[in-house]
Structure formats: C-alpha cells, structure tokens
Amino acid sequence: MSQLPVKVYGYRWVVLFAYIVITATICLQWLSFAPIAREAKEFYMVSPLQIDLLSLVFLAVFVFIAIPASYVIDTYGIKIGVGFGAILTGVCGLLKGMYASEYAVVLICQLGLAIAQPFLLNAVTKISVLWFPIHERATSVALGTLAQFLGIILVMILTPILLHSGNTIPEVMMVYGFVSMASAILFLLLVREKPPTSPSTHGEDHELSFFDGIRFLWKQADMKKILFLFLIGLGVFNAVSTCIDQICEIKGLNTEESGLVGGVMLIAGILGGIFIPPLSDKFQKRKLFLVIAMIGFLLGLTVFVLFQGFIPLLIGSVVIGFFLLGIGAPIGFQYCAEITSPAPESTSQGLLLLVGQVSGIVFILGLNFFGMVSFLYVLLALTVLTLALVFQLKESPFMES
C-alpha cells in the first residue's frame, strides 16, 4: 500500500488522552446504578424497571440526539461539539451527586448526561482522521473506544465496593460527580481542533457536507451490512450490560459476582483492543479481523446463555469482551469510516451507535417483559445471523490501495 509522507505531532496523544478521560466518565455515569440495581431499588423504593430506566434513558435519548450531535461535530469541530458534551457531563454529573437522594432529580440529571453522551461517543473517528495517520487509525479508534469500556469497568467493579464499604448511594454518586467535573475541565484545557498540517494520505480529511454525506452513506452496500452487525452486536452488549445484575441474579450469582462478570467483560475488551487493532493496522486488513470478532462473539454468547454459575458466566464474559468489544467495535468503526469516505466520520460512526442504541432499547424491554433467560436465546439466534453476514463484507478500499 503506497502512502504519501506526512508529518505527525506528538500532541495527538494528548488530545486522545483528554478524549479518553471524558469518554470513560460519561460511561461511568451511564451505568452508575446497573451493578447495584438491587440496593438502588430498595433505596429509592421503586420498581426494577425504574432502576433500569436510569440507564435506558441514555439509549432512548441517543436515538434523537445522535444525528444532531454528529452534525454539530462535523460542522463546528471537536472543540465546540465535544466541548459541549464535556461541559454538560461535568455540570449534570455534579448535580446528580448533590441531589442523589431524590430519584426524580437523579432521572433528570441522567437525561442531561444522556444528551451529552452522543457529543462524546460520536467523535472518536473524527479525532482519529484529524490527528492520526492511516497506519495508526485502527489503534487510535480502539483506544478511544476502549475508554467507554474503562468507564464501565470502573462503575461495575468500584460501585459495589464503595457501597459495601460503608458509603451510601448519595455518597458514591457525589464521588462520581467530582470525577465528572474534573474530567470536563481537563478536556477543555487540553483539546485542540487539529494539528498544523494534516496526516491524511487519501484526502479523507476533505469531506462532503453533512447532508451530502448522509445521502452518500445510504448508497454504500457494505454500510448497510455493517449497520446490521452493529444493530445486533452493540445492541446485545447494551442490553446485557444494563441488565447484568438481574441476569446474574437469576443464574445464581450475588452482587459482587455480578460486578465481576460485568467487569471482566470490559477488561477483556480492553486487552483485545490493545493488542488486536494494531495488528489490523500492521497487516492492513479489516475484514479478516471482523470475521474473527464475530466468530468469537458467537462462541462467548453461547457459553453465557447456555450455562449457569459464576465460572461459566465469567468465561463467556471474557470471550464476548475480547472479541466483540476489543476487536469488533473499534475495527468496525474504522472500517465504516474507510468504506464511506468522504462522508463525515462522526456521521457514519453516529449511525452505527444509533442503531445499537435502538436495538439495545428493544432488547432491554424484551429481557424485562419476556424473561431474562428466555430472551437471551433470541439474542443468541440473532447473533448467528451476524456471523453469516460478516463473510459478505468487502475489504476496505484503503487497505487495497
């Protein structure tokens, strides 16, 4: 693959670090009640579905805000677009901590945080194309995407520990509120829009307008296929991570074990994301790694669904995390950005996240209304379809040039 020489700047890692911190923070806020659903239900004296609503609101709001957020990021840049999300995260996170004893106020704060989320999550491929050369993009997208998992790991593991160490739910939420404000300030201080010269070698930083980009996206056959892969894969992850405590309770696990099952999924995702996407960059292959990701995802979900007990669920979670989160998600984001160039990157990524949020809502409702264990079999059947579809993808044109 021939590439023009480009100049890269060390500050790209500072920008990525600031993005990683604020992204991890918004995901920490998203699932702050998921690992302590039983305790939160008793504290607020509400139904299990009302506790799930504190996480579900993020998925619902994303449906309406994802495209406007992508428009703002693509039109006005990351300093304004992502900066708005960072400010909203800091303010709403702190207010949530201050008024954590009132369920209604917490729900309103979750709504504000949910509005902030797409302004943060939709930007990782945009930051990558502005700051990183093509041979580092799967790696940089992986690190930015893994920030989401880092936040979820922290909330899954630390929240039960903090709560069972003598702290109340309001005290735990106040800690997270201070973290949110500090993360927002850090991002605003460190972020820069773009380097003095572009790292682009294929002209991918010269984009179509937002609306022309939308029209272009829908003409791409592989874009529709990758959308379906994210519809199922990301939707399953969103549903399982939101309902993890209830699923594990039915399968005989206690709160601490539930937190570990959720936590190791994300730890495995981080390990996969550290080691595998750089190989995709090195060997200049995208499709091969997506096929591997979907095979592993199906195997892990099969173990998670079919077996009971702590050890089998732990194994299933590790496999799901490594292949779906560590390989499939970041390489899928970058693959989509490449096959849809010159459409704006945050628009294509926003659409992938959007379909995953929509299906996540549907899957969460299915788990609640049709039974946690029974509906897991439906999710397993849908995952079989994704394995058949991934073989039909074409290789990225950037890898073939």
DODREN-832566 format. One record per residue (C-alpha): residue in three letters; y, x, z; residue number from 1. Coordinates in nm, 2 decimals, always signed. Each point is the difference from the previous one (the first is absolute). Layout:
! DODREN-832566
PT     r        y        x        z     k
PT   Ala        Y        X        Z   NUM
...
END
This chain:
! DODREN-832566
PT     r        y        x        z     k
PT   Met    +0.00    +0.00    +0.00     1
PT   Ser    +0.33    +0.15    -0.11     2
PT   Gln    +0.30    -0.02    +0.23     3
PT   Leu    +0.36    +0.12    -0.03     4
PT   Pro    +0.11    +0.24    +0.28     5
PT   Val    +0.20    -0.18    +0.26     6
PT   Lys    +0.19    +0.11    +0.32     7
PT   Val    -0.12    -0.16    +0.32     8
PT   Tyr    +0.19    +0.00    +0.33     9
PT   Gly    -0.14    +0.06    +0.35    10
PT   Tyr    +0.21    -0.29    +0.13    11
PT   Arg    -0.24    -0.24    -0.17    12
PT   Trp    -0.23    +0.04    +0.30    13
PT   Val    +0.28    -0.09    +0.24    14
PT   Val    +0.07    -0.32    -0.19    15
PT   Leu    -0.37    -0.08    +0.00    16
PT   Phe    -0.02    +0.07    +0.37    17
PT   Ala    +0.28    -0.24    +0.08    18
PT   Tyr    -0.16    -0.26    -0.21    19
PT   Ile    -0.34    +0.05    +0.17    20
PT   Val    +0.15    -0.05    +0.34    21
PT   Ile    +0.19    -0.32    -0.08    22
PT   Thr    -0.31    -0.14    -0.19    23
PT   Ala    -0.23    +0.08    +0.29    24
PT   Thr    +0.24    -0.18    +0.23    25
PT   Ile    +0.02    -0.33    -0.20    26
PT   Cys    -0.38    -0.01    -0.01    27
PT   Leu    -0.01    +0.06    +0.38    28
PT   Gln    +0.22    -0.30    +0.04    29
PT   Trp    -0.20    -0.21    -0.25    30
PT   Leu    -0.33    +0.01    +0.20    31
PT   Ser    +0.14    +0.06    +0.35    32
PT   Phe    -0.19    -0.31    +0.13    33
PT   Ala    -0.32    +0.03    -0.21    34
PT   Pro    -0.20    +0.23    +0.24    35
PT   Ile    +0.10    -0.20    +0.31    36
PT   Ala    -0.03    -0.35    -0.14    37
PT   Arg    -0.20    -0.13    +0.30    38
PT   Glu    +0.25    +0.13    +0.25    39
PT   Ala    +0.30    -0.12    -0.21    40
PT   Lys    -0.15    -0.35    -0.03    41
PT   Glu    -0.02    -0.02    +0.38    42
PT   Phe    +0.34    +0.15    +0.06    43
PT   Tyr    +0.19    -0.23    -0.24    44
PT   Met    -0.24    -0.30    +0.07    45
PT   Val    -0.04    -0.07    -0.37    46
PT   Ser    -0.29    -0.04    -0.24    47
PT   Pro    -0.18    +0.28    -0.18    48
PT   Leu    +0.15    -0.10    -0.33    49
PT   Gln    +0.35    +0.02    +0.15    50
PT   Ile    -0.07    +0.36    +0.10    51
PT   Asp    -0.13    +0.07    -0.36    52
PT   Leu    +0.32    -0.15    -0.12    53
PT   Leu    +0.19    +0.29    +0.14    54
PT   Ser    -0.17    +0.22    -0.25    55
PT   Leu    -0.05    -0.26    -0.27    56
PT   Val    +0.37    -0.05    -0.03    57
PT   Phe    +0.02    +0.35    -0.16    58
PT   Leu    -0.23    -0.11    -0.27    59
PT   Ala    +0.17    -0.33    -0.07    60
PT   Val    +0.35    +0.16    -0.01    61
PT   Phe    -0.11    +0.27    -0.23    62
PT   Val    -0.09    -0.26    -0.26    63
PT   Phe    +0.36    -0.10    -0.02    64
PT   Ile    +0.18    +0.33    +0.06    65
PT   Ala    -0.22    +0.25    -0.19    66
PT   Ile    +0.16    -0.05    -0.35    67
PT   Pro    +0.36    -0.02    +0.14    68
PT   Ala    -0.06    +0.31    +0.20    69
PT   Ser    -0.13    +0.19    -0.31    70
PT   Tyr    +0.30    -0.12    -0.19    71
PT   Val    +0.24    +0.15    +0.27    72
PT   Ile    -0.19    +0.33    +0.01    73
PT   Asp    -0.02    +0.04    -0.38    74
PT   Thr    +0.36    -0.11    -0.05    75
PT   Tyr    +0.19    +0.16    +0.29    76
PT   Gly    -0.24    +0.28    +0.10    77
PT   Ile    -0.19    +0.10    +0.31    78
PT   Lys    +0.29    +0.08    +0.22    79
PT   Ile    +0.12    -0.36    -0.02    80
PT   Gly    -0.33    -0.18    -0.05    81
PT   Val    -0.22    +0.19    +0.25    82
PT   Gly    +0.30    +0.06    +0.22    83
PT   Phe    +0.05    -0.38    +0.04    84
PT   Gly    -0.37    -0.03    +0.10    85
PT   Ala    +0.04    +0.28    +0.25    86
PT   Ile    +0.30    -0.16    +0.17    87
PT   Leu    -0.17    -0.33    +0.02    88
PT   Thr    -0.31    +0.16    +0.15    89
PT   Gly    +0.21    +0.18    +0.27    90
PT   Val    +0.20    -0.31    +0.10    91
PT   Cys    -0.28    -0.26    +0.00    92
PT   Gly    -0.24    +0.24    +0.16    93
PT   Leu    +0.23    +0.06    +0.29    94
PT   Leu    +0.08    -0.37    +0.04    95
PT   Lys    -0.37    -0.08    +0.00    96
PT   Gly    -0.05    +0.24    +0.29    97
PT   Met    +0.30    -0.14    +0.19    98
PT   Tyr    -0.12    -0.36    -0.02    99
PT   Ala    -0.37    +0.06    -0.02   100
PT   Ser    -0.07    -0.26    +0.28   101
PT   Glu    +0.10    -0.29    -0.23   102
PT   Tyr    -0.25    -0.09    -0.27   103
PT   Ala    +0.27    -0.18    -0.22   104
PT   Val    +0.23    +0.30    +0.01   105
PT   Val    -0.28    +0.24    -0.08   106
PT   Leu    -0.09    -0.21    -0.30   107
PT   Ile    +0.36    +0.01    -0.13   108
PT   Cys    +0.01    +0.37    +0.04   109
PT   Gln    -0.33    +0.03    -0.18   110
PT   Leu    +0.16    -0.20    -0.28   111
PT   Gly    +0.28    +0.26    -0.02   112
PT   Leu    -0.24    +0.29    +0.00   113
PT   Ala    -0.21    -0.18    -0.27   114
PT   Ile    +0.31    -0.01    -0.22   115
PT   Ala    +0.05    +0.37    +0.05   116
PT   Gln    -0.36    +0.09    -0.09   117
PT   Pro    +0.01    -0.03    -0.38   118
PT   Phe    +0.32    +0.20    -0.01   119
PT   Leu    -0.20    +0.28    +0.15   120
PT   Leu    -0.35    -0.04    -0.14   121
PT   Asn    +0.11    -0.05    -0.36   122
PT   Ala    +0.18    +0.33    -0.03   123
PT   Val    -0.28    +0.27    +0.02   124
PT   Thr    -0.06    +0.04    -0.37   125
PT   Lys    +0.38    -0.01    -0.06   126
PT   Ile    +0.05    +0.29    +0.25   127
PT   Ser    -0.29    +0.18    -0.16   128
PT   Val    +0.14    -0.02    -0.36   129
PT   Leu    +0.35    +0.10    +0.11   130
PT   Trp    -0.10    +0.30    +0.21   131
PT   Phe    -0.35    +0.12    -0.10   132
PT   Pro    -0.14    +0.15    -0.32   133
PT   Ile    -0.30    -0.17    -0.17   134
PT   His    -0.26    +0.23    +0.15   135
PT   Glu    +0.11    -0.09    +0.35   136
PT   Arg    +0.05    -0.37    -0.04   137
PT   Ala    -0.34    -0.14    +0.11   138
PT   Thr    +0.03    +0.23    +0.30   139
PT   Ser    +0.35    -0.11    +0.09   140
PT   Val    -0.09    -0.37    -0.05   141
PT   Ala    -0.31    +0.05    +0.21   142
PT   Leu    +0.21    +0.15    +0.29   143
PT   Gly    +0.26    -0.28    -0.03   144
PT   Thr    -0.27    -0.27    -0.01   145
PT   Leu    -0.20    +0.16    +0.29   146
PT   Ala    +0.31    -0.04    +0.21   147
PT   Gln    -0.09    -0.37    +0.01   148
PT   Phe    -0.34    +0.08    +0.14   149
PT   Leu    +0.15    +0.24    +0.25   150
PT   Gly    +0.21    -0.28    +0.14   151
PT   Ile    -0.30    -0.23    +0.02   152
PT   Ile    -0.21    +0.27    +0.17   153
PT   Leu    +0.26    +0.04    +0.26   154
PT   Val    +0.03    -0.37    +0.07   155
PT   Met    -0.37    -0.06    +0.00   156
PT   Ile    -0.09    +0.28    +0.24   157
PT   Leu    +0.32    +0.04    +0.21   158
PT   Thr    +0.08    -0.37    +0.07   159
PT   Pro    -0.32    -0.08    +0.19   160
PT   Ile    +0.03    +0.33    +0.19   161
PT   Leu    +0.37    -0.06    +0.09   162
PT   Leu    -0.08    -0.36    +0.11   163
PT   His    -0.30    +0.09    +0.21   164
PT   Ser    +0.19    +0.29    +0.17   165
PT   Gly    +0.21    -0.24    +0.20   166
PT   Asn    +0.27    -0.09    -0.25   167
PT   Thr    +0.08    -0.36    -0.10   168
PT   Ile    +0.03    -0.13    -0.35   169
PT   Pro    +0.38    +0.00    +0.01   170
PT   Glu    +0.00    +0.37    +0.12   171
PT   Val    -0.23    +0.10    -0.28   172
PT   Met    +0.22    -0.18    -0.26   173
PT   Met    +0.31    +0.17    +0.15   174
PT   Val    -0.16    +0.34    -0.06   175
PT   Tyr    -0.06    -0.10    -0.36   176
PT   Gly    +0.36    -0.12    -0.02   177
PT   Phe    +0.14    +0.34    +0.09   178
PT   Val    -0.23    +0.17    -0.25   179
PT   Ser    +0.13    -0.24    -0.27   180
PT   Met    +0.36    +0.08    +0.06   181
PT   Ala    -0.06    +0.38    +0.01   182
PT   Ser    -0.20    -0.02    -0.32   183
PT   Ala    +0.28    -0.19    -0.18   184
PT   Ile    +0.27    +0.25    +0.11   185
PT   Leu    -0.22    +0.29    -0.11   186
PT   Phe    -0.05    -0.14    -0.34   187
PT   Leu    +0.37    -0.07    -0.05   188
PT   Leu    +0.09    +0.35    +0.10   189
PT   Leu    -0.25    +0.18    -0.22   190
PT   Val    -0.04    -0.21    -0.32   191
PT   Arg    +0.16    +0.11    -0.33   192
PT   Glu    -0.02    -0.20    -0.32   193
PT   Lys    -0.13    +0.27    -0.24   194
PT   Pro    -0.01    +0.37    -0.06   195
PT   Pro    +0.27    +0.18    -0.21   196
PT   Thr    -0.25    +0.02    -0.29   197
PT   Ser    -0.29    -0.23    -0.10   198
PT   Pro    -0.36    +0.11    +0.05   199
PT   Ser    -0.10    -0.23    -0.30   200
PT   Thr    -0.21    +0.14    -0.28   201
PT   His    -0.07    -0.32    -0.19   202
PT   Gly    +0.34    -0.17    +0.02   203
PT   Glu    -0.14    -0.24    +0.27   204
PT   Asp    +0.32    +0.02    +0.19   205
PT   His    +0.17    -0.18    -0.29   206
PT   Glu    -0.09    -0.36    +0.08   207
PT   Leu    +0.03    -0.34    -0.16   208
PT   Ser    +0.23    -0.24    +0.17   209
PT   Phe    -0.16    -0.21    +0.28   210
PT   Phe    -0.05    -0.32    -0.22   211
PT   Asp    -0.11    +0.20    -0.31   212
PT   Gly    -0.24    +0.18    +0.23   213
PT   Ile    -0.15    -0.33    +0.12   214
PT   Arg    -0.06    -0.12    -0.35   215
PT   Phe    -0.15    +0.34    -0.10   216
PT   Leu    -0.24    -0.01    +0.30   217
PT   Trp    -0.16    -0.33    -0.10   218
PT   Lys    -0.09    +0.14    -0.35   219
PT   Gln    -0.22    +0.27    +0.15   220
PT   Ala    -0.37    -0.09    +0.01   221
PT   Asp    -0.09    +0.26    +0.26   222
PT   Met    +0.29    -0.12    +0.22   223
PT   Lys    -0.17    -0.34    +0.03   224
PT   Lys    -0.33    +0.17    +0.09   225
PT   Ile    +0.16    +0.21    +0.27   226
PT   Leu    +0.18    -0.30    +0.14   227
PT   Phe    -0.33    -0.17    +0.05   228
PT   Leu    -0.15    +0.31    +0.17   229
PT   Phe    +0.30    -0.01    +0.25   230
PT   Leu    -0.03    -0.38    +0.03   231
PT   Ile    -0.35    +0.05    +0.15   232
PT   Gly    +0.01    +0.34    +0.16   233
PT   Leu    +0.34    -0.01    +0.17   234
PT   Gly    -0.05    -0.37    +0.08   235
PT   Val    -0.33    +0.08    +0.18   236
PT   Phe    +0.16    +0.28    +0.20   237
PT   Asn    +0.30    -0.21    +0.10   238
PT   Ala    -0.23    -0.28    +0.11   239
PT   Val    -0.24    +0.22    +0.19   240
PT   Ser    +0.27    +0.21    +0.17   241
PT   Thr    +0.18    -0.32    +0.11   242
PT   Cys    -0.31    -0.17    +0.14   243
PT   Ile    -0.18    +0.31    +0.12   244
PT   Asp    +0.00    -0.09    +0.37   245
PT   Gln    -0.14    -0.35    -0.07   246
PT   Ile    -0.27    +0.13    -0.24   247
PT   Cys    -0.11    +0.27    +0.24   248
PT   Glu    -0.01    -0.25    +0.29   249
PT   Ile    -0.24    -0.22    -0.20   250
PT   Lys    -0.21    +0.31    -0.07   251
PT   Gly    -0.02    +0.08    +0.37   252
PT   Leu    +0.27    +0.27    +0.04   253
PT   Asn    +0.25    +0.02    +0.28   254
PT   Thr    +0.38    +0.07    -0.05   255
PT   Glu    -0.03    +0.37    +0.02   256
PT   Glu    -0.28    +0.01    -0.25   257
PT   Ser    +0.19    -0.22    -0.23   258
PT   Gly    +0.30    +0.23    +0.01   259
PT   Leu    -0.23    +0.30    -0.08   260
PT   Val    -0.16    -0.18    -0.29   261
PT   Gly    +0.35    -0.08    -0.15   262
PT   Gly    +0.12    +0.35    +0.09   263
PT   Val    -0.28    +0.20    -0.17   264
PT   Met    +0.05    -0.20    -0.32   265
PT   Leu    +0.35    +0.14    -0.02   266
PT   Ile    -0.09    +0.35    +0.12   267
PT   Ala    -0.27    +0.01    -0.28   268
PT   Gly    +0.26    -0.12    -0.24   269
PT   Ile    +0.24    +0.28    +0.09   270
PT   Leu    -0.28    +0.26    -0.03   271
PT   Gly    -0.09    -0.14    -0.34   272
PT   Gly    +0.36    +0.00    -0.11   273
PT   Ile    +0.06    +0.36    +0.11   274
PT   Phe    -0.30    +0.14    -0.19   275
PT   Ile    -0.07    -0.22    -0.30   276
PT   Pro    +0.33    -0.09    -0.18   277
PT   Pro    +0.08    +0.38    -0.03   278
PT   Leu    -0.33    +0.03    -0.19   279
PT   Ser    +0.12    -0.28    -0.23   280
PT   Asp    +0.31    +0.21    -0.07   281
PT   Lys    -0.19    +0.32    -0.04   282
PT   Phe    -0.26    -0.14    -0.25   283
PT   Gln    +0.24    -0.24    -0.17   284
PT   Lys    -0.23    -0.30    +0.04   285
PT   Arg    +0.09    -0.34    +0.14   286
PT   Lys    -0.27    -0.24    -0.12   287
PT   Leu    -0.29    +0.20    +0.13   288
PT   Phe    +0.15    +0.00    +0.35   289
PT   Leu    +0.07    -0.37    -0.02   290
PT   Val    -0.37    -0.07    -0.09   291
PT   Ile    -0.11    +0.22    +0.30   292
PT   Ala    +0.24    -0.19    +0.23   293
PT   Met    -0.14    -0.35    -0.10   294
PT   Ile    -0.36    +0.11    +0.04   295
PT   Gly    +0.07    +0.13    +0.35   296
PT   Phe    +0.20    -0.30    +0.09   297
PT   Leu    -0.28    -0.24    -0.09   298
PT   Leu    -0.26    +0.21    +0.20   299
PT   Gly    +0.23    +0.01    +0.30   300
PT   Leu    +0.08    -0.37    +0.00   301
PT   Thr    -0.37    -0.08    -0.04   302
PT   Val    -0.08    +0.18    +0.32   303
PT   Phe    +0.29    -0.16    +0.18   304
PT   Val    -0.10    -0.35    -0.10   305
PT   Leu    -0.38    +0.01    +0.03   306
PT   Phe    -0.04    +0.18    +0.34   307
PT   Gln    +0.09    -0.06    +0.36   308
PT   Gly    +0.10    +0.23    +0.28   309
PT   Phe    +0.24    +0.28    +0.06   310
PT   Ile    -0.16    +0.29    -0.20   311
PT   Pro    -0.07    -0.19    -0.33   312
PT   Leu    +0.36    -0.14    +0.00   313
PT   Leu    +0.13    +0.35    +0.08   314
PT   Ile    -0.19    +0.14    -0.30   315
PT   Gly    +0.10    -0.28    -0.23   316
PT   Ser    +0.37    +0.05    +0.10   317
PT   Val    -0.02    +0.37    -0.06   318
PT   Val    -0.14    -0.05    -0.35   319
PT   Ile    +0.25    -0.27    -0.09   320
PT   Gly    +0.29    +0.20    +0.12   321
PT   Phe    -0.10    +0.32    -0.18   322
PT   Phe    -0.06    -0.15    -0.34   323
PT   Leu    +0.23    -0.31    -0.01   324
PT   Leu    +0.30    +0.13    +0.19   325
PT   Gly    -0.03    +0.38    -0.05   326
PT   Ile    -0.09    -0.01    -0.37   327
PT   Gly    +0.04    -0.34    -0.16   328
PT   Ala    +0.34    -0.09    +0.13   329
PT   Pro    +0.21    +0.31    -0.06   330
PT   Ile    -0.17    +0.10    -0.33   331
PT   Gly    +0.02    -0.37    -0.11   332
PT   Phe    +0.38    -0.01    +0.06   333
PT   Gln    +0.05    +0.32    -0.20   334
PT   Tyr    -0.24    -0.11    -0.27   335
PT   Cys    +0.20    -0.32    -0.04   336
PT   Ala    +0.33    +0.19    -0.01   337
PT   Glu    -0.13    +0.21    -0.28   338
PT   Ile    -0.16    -0.27    -0.22   339
PT   Thr    +0.32    -0.21    +0.03   340
PT   Ser    +0.26    +0.27    -0.06   341
PT   Pro    +0.29    -0.04    -0.09   342
PT   Ala    +0.00    -0.32    +0.22   343
PT   Pro    +0.17    +0.07    +0.34   344
PT   Glu    -0.25    +0.14    +0.25   345
PT   Ser    +0.09    -0.21    +0.29   346
PT   Thr    -0.04    -0.31    -0.21   347
PT   Ser    -0.36    +0.08    -0.10   348
PT   Gln    -0.08    +0.10    +0.36   349
PT   Gly    +0.17    -0.31    +0.14   350
PT   Leu    -0.22    -0.22    -0.22   351
PT   Leu    -0.31    +0.18    +0.13   352
PT   Leu    +0.10    -0.05    +0.36   353
PT   Leu    +0.11    -0.36    -0.08   354
PT   Val    -0.34    -0.11    -0.13   355
PT   Gly    -0.17    +0.17    +0.30   356
PT   Gln    +0.23    -0.19    +0.24   357
PT   Val    -0.06    -0.33    -0.17   358
PT   Ser    -0.38    +0.04    +0.01   359
PT   Gly    +0.03    +0.14    +0.36   360
PT   Ile    +0.16    -0.33    +0.11   361
PT   Val    -0.28    -0.20    -0.18   362
PT   Phe    -0.27    +0.22    +0.15   363
PT   Ile    +0.15    -0.02    +0.36   364
PT   Leu    +0.01    -0.38    -0.03   365
PT   Gly    -0.36    +0.00    -0.13   366
PT   Leu    -0.12    +0.21    +0.29   367
PT   Asn    +0.17    -0.24    +0.25   368
PT   Phe    -0.10    -0.33    -0.16   369
PT   Phe    -0.35    +0.08    -0.14   370
PT   Gly    -0.12    +0.24    +0.27   371
PT   Met    +0.05    +0.37    +0.03   372
PT   Val    -0.35    +0.11    -0.07   373
PT   Ser    -0.07    -0.26    -0.28   374
PT   Phe    +0.31    +0.08    -0.19   375
PT   Leu    -0.07    +0.37    +0.01   376
PT   Tyr    -0.29    -0.07    -0.24   377
PT   Val    +0.25    -0.16    -0.24   378
PT   Leu    +0.21    +0.32    +0.01   379
PT   Leu    -0.31    +0.21    -0.06   380
PT   Ala    -0.08    -0.20    -0.31   381
PT   Leu    +0.35    +0.04    -0.14   382
PT   Thr    -0.02    +0.38    +0.06   383
PT   Val    -0.31    +0.01    -0.23   384
PT   Leu    +0.23    -0.13    -0.28   385
PT   Thr    +0.25    +0.29    +0.05   386
PT   Leu    -0.28    +0.25    -0.05   387
PT   Ala    -0.08    -0.15    -0.33   388
PT   Leu    +0.36    +0.00    -0.11   389
PT   Val    +0.10    +0.35    +0.10   390
PT   Phe    -0.24    +0.14    -0.27   391
PT   Gln    +0.21    -0.17    -0.27   392
PT   Leu    +0.32    +0.19    +0.08   393
PT   Lys    +0.13    +0.26    -0.24   394
PT   Glu    +0.11    +0.34    +0.12   395
PT   Ser    +0.37    +0.05    +0.07   396
PT   Pro    +0.18    +0.11    -0.32   397
PT   Phe    +0.18    +0.27    +0.22   398
PT   Met    -0.34    +0.16    +0.06   399
PT   Glu    -0.10    -0.01    -0.37   400
PT   Ser    +0.32    +0.16    -0.14   401
END
